[in-house]
Amino acid sequence: MDHPVYHEGMRQLQDRFDSRRLADRLDERLGRAAFTDDDRAFIESRTLFFLASADAEGRPDCSHKGGAPGFVRVTAPDELAFPNYDGNGMFRSLGNVLVNPAVGLLFIDFESPRRLRVNGRATIAEDDPLLAQMPGAQLIVRVRAERIFPNCPRYIHRTAAGELSVYAPREEHTPPEPKWKSFDFVADVLPRR
């Protein structure tokens, strides 16, 4: 690892609230740079995660990424991959990755409850071999993990497990066009297909 787990701002607050020893112990016992078999099973069972990114000046952005279970795959001991599906065309997260590859991913199970964080560096490919295996994918994003750690689940509110969104690409399912794409104010600027 090229950088410390905690920077000075984190240390200031840990010292203010007397949690430096706790933070160090948690990282020592739970932090890692390679996925465990349990991490893999958890990540690949999720239907959503949150992706944090920042532009070249450090201005943050956070987005929800969703799909059928298995849309995120652990592809190496320290790497995961996920598809980019058709969205609103803003490319806020992936545009950030092009200028600043540092990302944070948060996987949550709202029923168990459980959380897993993955911090690392992302790359984007238009010709990745996984494209052929992921229906509806425009691009493949690969994240080389630098720090993987579970996060305390005590404030996760339980939600009833529901069905997958009809818009989530998957085998033998053609998602409908989202209603917003039929609005007059965007009709003339939709991407050509």
C-alpha positions in Angstrom: 0.0 0.0 0.0 1.5 3.4 -1.1 -0.5 5.5 1.3 -1.4 5.4 5.0 -4.8 4.0 6.0 -5.6 7.2 8.0 -4.7 10.8 7.0 -4.1 13.7 9.3 -7.7 14.8 9.3 -8.9 11.4 10.4 -6.2 11.3 13.0 -7.2 14.7 14.4 -10.8 13.4 15.0 -9.6 10.0 16.3 -7.5 11.9 18.8 -10.3 14.3 19.7 -12.7 11.4 20.4 -10.0 9.0 21.8 -10.6 6.4 19.1 -7.1 6.2 17.5 -6.3 2.9 19.3 -9.7 1.5 18.2 -9.3 2.6 14.6 -5.8 1.1 14.5 -7.1 -2.2 15.9 -10.0 -2.4 13.6 -7.8 -1.8 10.6 -5.2 -4.3 11.9 -7.9 -7.0 12.4 -10.4 -6.3 9.6 -8.6 -4.3 6.9 -7.2 -6.1 3.9 -6.1 -5.7 0.3 -7.4 -9.0 -1.1 -10.9 -10.3 -1.2 -11.9 -13.2 1.0 -14.2 -16.0 -0.3 -16.9 -14.4 2.0 -16.3 -11.0 0.4 -16.7 -12.5 -3.1 -19.9 -14.2 -2.2 -21.3 -11.1 -0.6 -20.3 -8.7 -3.4 -21.6 -11.1 -6.1 -24.9 -11.5 -4.4 -25.7 -7.7 -4.2 -28.1 -6.0 -6.5 -26.7 -2.6 -5.8 -23.8 -0.6 -4.5 -22.8 3.0 -4.1 -19.9 4.4 -6.0 -18.0 7.5 -4.7 -15.6 9.3 -7.1 -14.1 12.8 -7.3 -13.0 15.0 -10.2 -9.4 16.2 -10.8 -10.0 19.0 -8.3 -11.3 16.6 -5.6 -15.0 17.6 -6.0 -17.0 14.5 -4.9 -19.8 12.7 -6.5 -21.7 9.6 -5.4 -23.9 7.3 -7.5 -26.1 4.2 -7.1 -25.2 1.3 -9.3 -27.6 -1.5 -9.7 -28.2 -4.8 -11.6 -29.1 -8.4 -11.2 -27.1 -10.4 -8.6 -23.7 -11.1 -10.1 -23.5 -7.9 -12.0 -20.4 -7.1 -9.9 -17.8 -9.8 -10.1 -14.6 -10.4 -8.2 -12.2 -11.1 -11.0 -8.9 -11.4 -9.1 -7.7 -11.5 -5.5 -7.6 -7.7 -5.4 -9.9 -6.7 -8.3 -13.6 -6.5 -9.1 -15.4 -5.5 -12.2 -18.8 -4.2 -13.0 -20.7 -3.0 -16.1 -21.7 0.5 -16.9 -25.3 0.4 -18.2 -27.2 3.1 -20.2 -28.0 5.9 -17.9 -28.7 9.6 -18.2 -25.7 10.3 -20.3 -24.0 12.6 -17.8 -21.1 10.1 -17.0 -20.4 11.9 -13.7 -18.8 8.9 -12.0 -17.0 7.4 -15.0 -15.9 10.9 -16.2 -14.4 11.4 -12.8 -12.6 8.1 -13.1 -11.0 9.3 -16.3 -9.4 12.2 -14.5 -9.0 10.7 -11.0 -9.1 6.9 -10.7 -9.5 6.9 -6.9 -12.9 5.4 -6.0 -14.8 4.1 -3.0 -17.5 1.4 -3.2 -20.1 0.6 -0.5 -22.0 -2.7 -0.7 -24.9 -3.0 1.7 -27.3 -5.9 2.7 -30.3 -4.1 4.1 -31.7 -7.4 5.5 -28.9 -9.0 7.4 -27.7 -6.1 7.9 -24.1 -5.9 6.6 -21.8 -3.4 4.8 -18.5 -3.8 3.0 -16.3 -1.0 1.8 -13.8 -1.2 -1.1 -11.4 1.6 -1.8 -9.2 1.5 -4.8 -8.3 2.7 -8.3 -10.6 2.2 -11.3 -10.1 1.8 -15.0 -12.6 1.8 -17.8 -12.5 -0.4 -20.9 -14.7 -0.5 -24.1 -13.1 -3.7 -25.3 -13.0 -5.7 -22.0 -13.7 -9.5 -22.5 -16.4 -9.2 -19.8 -18.6 -7.1 -22.1 -19.7 -10.2 -23.9 -20.8 -11.8 -20.6 -22.7 -8.8 -19.3 -26.0 -8.1 -21.2 -26.6 -4.4 -21.6 -23.1 -3.2 -20.7 -21.7 -0.2 -22.5 -18.3 -0.3 -20.7 -16.6 -2.4 -18.1 -15.1 -0.8 -15.0 -12.4 -2.6 -13.1 -11.4 -1.6 -9.6 -8.0 -2.6 -8.1 -8.7 -2.8 -4.4 -6.3 -1.0 -2.1 -8.3 -1.4 1.1 -11.2 -3.7 1.8 -13.0 -3.6 5.1 -16.4 -4.4 6.7 -18.2 -1.5 8.3 -20.4 -1.5 11.4 -24.0 -2.3 10.3 -25.8 -0.9 13.3 -27.4 2.1 11.6 -28.6 0.1 8.5 -32.4 0.2 8.4 -34.0 -3.0 7.3 -36.1 -2.9 4.2 -38.3 -5.6 2.7 -36.5 -7.5 -0.1 -38.2 -6.5 -3.4 -38.0 -7.5 -7.0 -35.4 -6.4 -9.4 -36.0 -3.2 -11.3 -37.5 -3.9 -14.8 -34.7 -1.6 -16.1 -31.8 -3.9 -14.8 -30.2 -5.6 -17.8 -29.9 -9.4 -17.5 -30.0 -12.5 -19.6 -33.2 -13.1 -21.6 -34.7 -9.7 -20.6 -34.9 -6.5 -22.6 -35.4 -3.5 -20.3 -38.0 -1.0 -21.4 -37.0 2.5 -22.3 -37.3 4.7 -19.2 -40.2 7.2 -19.3 -37.9 10.2 -18.9 -36.5 9.5 -22.4 -39.9 10.3 -23.9 -40.0 13.8 -22.4 -40.1 16.5 -25.0 -37.3 18.5 -23.4 -34.8 15.7 -24.1 -36.2 14.1 -27.3 -33.8 16.0 -29.6 -30.7 15.3 -27.5 -30.9 11.6 -26.8 -27.8 9.6 -28.0 -28.1 7.9 -31.3 -28.3 4.1 -31.2 
